[in-house]
Amino acid sequence: AGFRRVLDRWFGLLDSRAEPRDRYMVLTRRAALALLDGDSDAAGGLMHEAADVGIAIHEPDTGNVLMSQRVALARLLDNRDEHLRLAHDAVEWWTGAPVLAHAVAAGAYTGAGDFGSAAREIAMVTEAGGLTNEGSYLRSVLIGHLAEAAVALEDHALCQELLDEIEPLAGDCGVNGAVVAFAGPFAYPAAILARALGDDDRARRLAEKSLDNARRLGARTWTDLSEGLLADLDRPDRPDRIGTPDQRRAATCNRAELTRNQGFWTISWRGEQATLPALKGMSDIATLIRQRGTDVSALQLASGVPDTATPMTDTIIDVQALTAYRSHLLDLDTEIDQAAEDSDRGRVEHLSNEREQILAEIRVSTGLGGQPRAGANDPAERARKSVSARIRDAIRRVEPLAPDLAAHLDRSIRTGLRCSYDPAPNDAVDWQIRDLPR
């Protein structure tokens, strides 16, 4: 707690020298203190003033310092848009440190309430080697970001792993760099992990330690968080205390989420979760779930345009399908151009593959002049085969990661010329489907 006196003396020495780099050092550390004190307006102004000075004097660590302070600012503001910007920018900025980038993004997406994206970022941390691949001083700081995501996603195995890592440090706090940003008492993530694992007594002891450390340092945000956690632990009407364990499980077991975010679909239910590329079959499943209990023609799913119930000859149906395909090609061209501008290579490849598949369908169905071939296969039958195959392929891809969910989809989705999602009454699921803006 005596660090402020040391910093004050240091500020005085550097201010007296009137050197540009000294000014940068003072501005960044005053910003860190403002973040610690919970003064978001002062912190924001000092952070960007410092960044302007850093850029002018070619200070090499300017961007890293600003990003680290933005992490603390996002927590202080607790604003959805700020969390989403931070999640995106963290991955863009820390490209050379994937564990850091995706751990920060996981915490930020959790703060924004985007749990599907948080799960994807945790998967990216694992793919980058996980915590075993992070040996720097940031290791303990990153656990705090991962802890928030693990708790929100009810990933008990990850919660236990993180708690084992962080609890031995519960008497200490994290500081990013030489007082660049305060990352909070380690007792706080340990407390929320213990609570998520059902150990309220342990969580309370850790929360009290977090509160004591935060108060001694004058860390307003962390004081508020610790007090809120203690108050929540003492609430008799906490959601995880209502009814018997079986009743609590029953209240949540039917909630499922399907989220599309850029080039991925994330689907979760009953503690299972799968993150897949933006497969067309997943889009078909989302359409059927949105229209639960309603027949949707395979032709509509294949072309992406509303179906019509008017009987038609094979040739007229073929003309309509071709028109829909060609319209969709124009949309795909626009999306491919946008993805290329965004340097999203994965999405460019996915959209280009979809475009080639449609072109192949058109080539099979048309002759000279682009007119429908005489005797061409019935487009409704082709759509049936295509849509059925891609829905079943999507379910097969879900199965290794979320077998119960895959089984539910398999028994609840009917494919054919007309498709539907119509679960049995005792197998109903409360779905939330989101398509996040790209």
Disulfide bonds with the S-S distance in Angstrom:
none
